[in-house]
Amino acid sequence: TKSRLLLHLLLPLSVPFFTYSYTMAAEEAKGDAVLPELGFAYDALEPHFDEATMRVHHLGHHAGYTKKVNKCLSDMRAAGHTAVADRGIADLLANLDDVPEEFRTFFANNGGGYQNHCFFWKSIGTGANKPSGALAEAIDATFGSFDEFKKQFSACAGTVFGSGWAWLYLDTTQSPAKLVIGPSFNQGTPANDAKKIPLLTLDVWEHAYYLKYNKNRPAYIEAFWNVVNWENAQAIFEASK
């Protein structure tokens, strides 16, 4: 049936533009990829994000990236690059020039897809629909109001050409640090600037919404605001101070 189709939309890598920093499980930090648990049931985000899509997205697409990046690491070891492969996915994404050229594009695409999805699952959940505390104050100070922030983030997500991601991140290269909204494309991953710290992301690849919303990306983006995990974003923001 349509709800069980596994569509693999693996497009070429585009240039990454910022990095993220979040705590990884020990087995992910220095070793091969592990498909994470979602932290909530597949139907927990109904009616906004449907169960069928969540299952396909997690068990199909994310599991696919996990398998492929692990295969890449295995092939690197077999080719005599064990020391490089054993540095771990996050470190190699931050230093792509250290990945042997014959593996670089495949690793960047699938390692990026793996990492981006790990962060996406942390960006959604069943908590409050608005931020609170210091993050809420920073959003108001930066964008004028929460509604204006939503408008700008939604516009970013809606105008990503083809496939990609929308991000809210903390740019610590500025003094004081500043909240910024920006896109990345295809499975380009934030992996080259540890001073730019993602707080929130939205996957706008069609595989994230096509079963329920078909090609209606704006409706999917609007639904996203009902499932944002503001507690996670707040925790990253507080830890980044």
C-alpha positions in Angstrom: 0.0 0.0 0.0 1.0 3.6 -0.4 1.6 4.0 3.4 4.2 1.2 3.3 6.2 2.3 0.4 9.9 2.9 1.1 11.2 5.6 -1.2 14.9 6.1 -1.1 15.6 9.7 -2.1 19.4 9.8 -1.8 20.5 12.9 -3.7 24.1 14.1 -4.2 25.8 16.0 -1.4 25.7 19.8 -1.3 28.1 22.0 0.5 27.5 22.0 4.3 27.4 25.4 6.0 27.5 25.1 9.8 28.1 22.5 12.4 26.1 21.2 15.4 27.2 20.0 18.8 25.1 17.6 20.8 25.8 14.7 23.1 26.0 11.4 21.2 25.8 7.9 22.6 29.3 6.5 23.4 29.0 3.9 20.7 28.3 6.6 18.1 31.0 9.0 19.3 33.9 6.7 18.6 32.8 4.0 16.3 30.1 2.8 13.9 26.5 4.2 13.6 23.7 2.9 15.8 20.1 3.5 14.8 18.7 5.4 17.8 15.4 4.9 19.5 12.9 7.7 18.8 12.2 8.3 22.4 8.4 8.1 21.7 6.0 5.8 20.1 5.5 5.9 16.3 1.9 7.1 16.7 2.7 9.6 19.5 2.7 12.6 17.2 -0.6 11.9 15.5 -2.5 13.5 13.9 0.3 15.9 12.9 3.0 13.4 12.0 1.4 10.1 11.1 2.5 6.7 12.3 3.1 5.2 8.9 5.4 8.1 7.9 7.3 7.8 11.2 7.9 4.1 10.7 9.1 4.5 7.1 11.2 7.5 8.0 12.9 5.8 11.0 13.0 2.1 10.0 13.5 2.8 6.2 15.3 6.0 5.5 17.3 6.5 8.7 18.1 2.8 9.0 19.3 2.9 5.4 21.7 5.8 6.1 22.9 3.9 9.2 23.6 0.7 7.2 25.4 2.6 4.4 27.6 4.7 6.5 28.7 1.6 8.4 29.4 -0.2 5.1 31.5 2.8 4.2 33.5 2.6 7.4 34.0 -1.1 6.9 35.3 -0.6 3.4 37.6 2.1 4.6 39.1 -0.3 7.1 39.4 -3.1 4.5 41.3 -0.6 2.3 43.8 0.1 5.0 42.3 3.2 6.5 41.4 1.8 9.9 42.8 4.7 11.9 40.7 7.1 10.0 37.5 5.1 10.1 37.9 4.5 13.9 37.8 8.2 14.6 34.0 8.1 14.4 31.3 9.6 12.3 31.0 13.0 14.0 34.8 13.7 13.9 35.0 12.7 10.2 32.1 14.8 9.2 33.8 17.8 10.8 37.0 16.9 8.9 35.9 15.6 5.6 39.3 16.3 3.9 40.7 13.5 6.2 38.4 10.9 4.6 40.2 9.2 1.7 38.9 10.7 -1.6 37.5 7.5 -3.0 35.1 7.2 0.1 34.5 10.9 0.8 31.3 11.7 -1.1 29.6 8.4 -0.1 30.6 8.9 3.5 29.5 12.6 3.5 26.1 11.8 2.0 25.3 8.8 4.3 27.1 10.1 7.4 25.3 13.4 7.0 22.0 11.6 6.5 22.6 9.6 9.6 23.6 12.5 11.8 20.9 14.9 10.6 18.2 12.3 11.4 19.7 11.6 14.8 19.2 15.3 15.6 15.8 15.5 14.0 14.4 12.9 16.3 15.5 15.0 19.2 13.9 18.1 17.7 10.4 16.6 17.8 8.3 15.2 20.6 5.1 15.6 22.7 6.0 18.5 24.9 5.1 22.2 25.0 4.3 24.0 21.8 6.2 27.1 22.7 9.7 27.7 24.1 10.1 29.1 27.6 12.8 30.7 29.8 16.0 32.0 28.3 15.4 30.6 24.9 12.0 32.2 24.6 13.5 35.5 25.6 16.3 35.2 23.1 13.8 34.4 20.3 11.8 37.4 21.2 14.9 39.6 21.3 16.2 38.3 18.0 13.1 38.0 15.9 10.7 40.4 17.6 8.2 37.8 18.7 7.6 34.0 18.6 5.1 34.4 15.8 7.7 36.3 13.7 10.3 33.6 14.4 7.8 30.9 13.2 7.1 32.9 10.1 10.8 33.2 9.2 11.6 29.6 10.1 8.6 28.4 8.0 9.8 30.5 5.1 13.2 29.0 5.3 11.8 25.5 5.3 9.4 26.2 2.5 12.0 27.7 0.2 14.6 25.0 0.4 14.9 24.0 -3.2 14.5 20.3 -3.7 15.5 18.4 -0.5 17.2 19.6 2.6 16.7 21.0 6.1 15.8 24.1 8.0 17.7 25.0 11.2 17.7 27.3 14.2 21.2 27.6 15.5 23.2 29.7 17.9 26.1 31.5 16.2 28.8 31.9 18.9 31.1 33.6 16.4 29.2 36.8 17.1 29.5 38.6 20.4 27.1 38.2 22.0 26.0 34.9 20.5 23.1 35.3 18.2 20.2 33.0 17.1 20.1 32.4 13.3 17.8 30.6 10.9 19.3 28.9 7.9 19.0 26.0 5.5 21.2 23.1 4.4 20.7 21.1 1.2 20.2 17.4 0.4 22.2 15.6 3.1 24.7 18.3 3.6 25.3 18.2 7.3 26.3 20.9 9.8 29.8 19.6 10.3 32.5 22.2 9.9 32.1 25.0 12.5 31.8 24.0 16.1 31.0 27.6 17.0 27.6 27.4 15.3 25.3 25.2 17.5 22.0 23.9 16.2 19.0 24.0 18.5 16.3 22.8 16.2 15.9 21.3 12.7 13.1 20.3 10.3 13.6 17.6 7.7 12.0 18.9 4.4 13.0 15.9 2.2 9.8 14.5 0.7 10.3 11.2 2.5 9.5 13.1 5.8 5.9 14.0 4.7 4.8 12.5 1.4 2.6 9.7 2.8 0.3 12.1 4.7 0.9 15.5 3.0 1.8 14.4 -0.5 3.6 17.4 -2.1 2.0 19.9 0.3 5.1 20.9 2.1 3.5 24.1 3.7 0.9 21.9 5.5 3.7 19.7 6.8 5.7 22.7 8.0 2.6 24.1 9.8 2.1 20.7 11.5 5.7 20.7 12.7 4.9 23.5 15.2 2.6 21.1 17.1 5.4 18.6 17.7 8.6 20.7 18.4 10.6 19.4 21.3 11.3 22.8 22.9 12.8 21.1 26.0 15.7 19.7 23.9 16.3 23.1 22.2 16.2 24.9 25.6 18.7 22.4 27.1 21.2 22.9 24.2 20.8 26.6 24.5 21.4 26.7 28.2 24.4 24.4 27.9 25.9 26.6 25.2 26.0 29.7 27.3 
